[in-house]
């Protein structure tokens, strides 16, 4: 919004940038793990469960030959999933230069730390940039339109200001073809706010994570203040330690509609697991990924604390309005 007091606007922009840098530096500094280190992680089953959720979303919506835009692609942890879906083209963007370098290494198959594998069958373009600041339709004018846009565990980093949240959705909308699909995962604000209200102070968590809200939210009420910039610090053992922002989903949904993106579904991760574990092919996939033990109780190999972290997230699917121009 226009702010007549230019200085205040400047300060807000500066602090927004500083926080975006904090997030980028945090992810950039995270080095690749060896297979042994990964298996020893206290949240290994949660990581496998999250990979399963992303794989299911990809299998549900990707079609052979699709052009894919992976916003906040990180180290390219989903490249193999997209390869299995036989996509035709991939563009990955992330703000963390270290992660984009790891993604490039993984794509080139130089030193895949998890398994040696054949080259990917699709061409890819990997870019370091801020997806919530830059007008990507200009950067990707020659690559668009995309059939699918994916933003996994990262959309909430756009909710620090209204301008960034809008830029994120405008980018997705401008780059998707009519009828194209936007899939993603992000924290479930309803769960986080409920836990905050049940907590004694401004922090809560368990043995693998904690969340701490800033003092300014000590009244635990968000209704009167702006729905953007509700910041908390998130710590997840062996994974995350940086500022994040609450995304009230009903507002995300209505803001997305302004950009011609209509909700197909939203499900908390627990609900998602229960629903898709009814399908044998996804039970088998879960077993292959190693997130599930021999019985078919969904959380059989997750610790209760990891299962509680899974509850902090949701999966969503949106569709770009308009007639698909391909069958
Ligand atoms: N999507 C990947 C995955 O599922 O494995 C990475 C998820 S990681 C939890 C969050 C990612 O969001 C990090 O790689 C981080 O650098 C990226 N990110 C955060 N803010 C961003 C921004 N403004 N623009 C682009 N990427 C961003």
Boltz pocket constraint, residues with backbone or C-beta under 6 A from the ligand:
constraints:
  - pocket:
      binder: B
      contacts: [[A, 20], [A, 23], [A, 24], [A, 27], [A, 28], [A, 71], [A, 72], [A, 73], [A, 74], [A, 75], [A, 76], [A, 77], [A, 78], [A, 93], [A, 94], [A, 95], [A, 96], [A, 99], [A, 129], [A, 130], [A, 131], [A, 132], [A, 133], [A, 151], [A, 152], [A, 153], [A, 154], [A, 157]]
      max_distance: 6.0
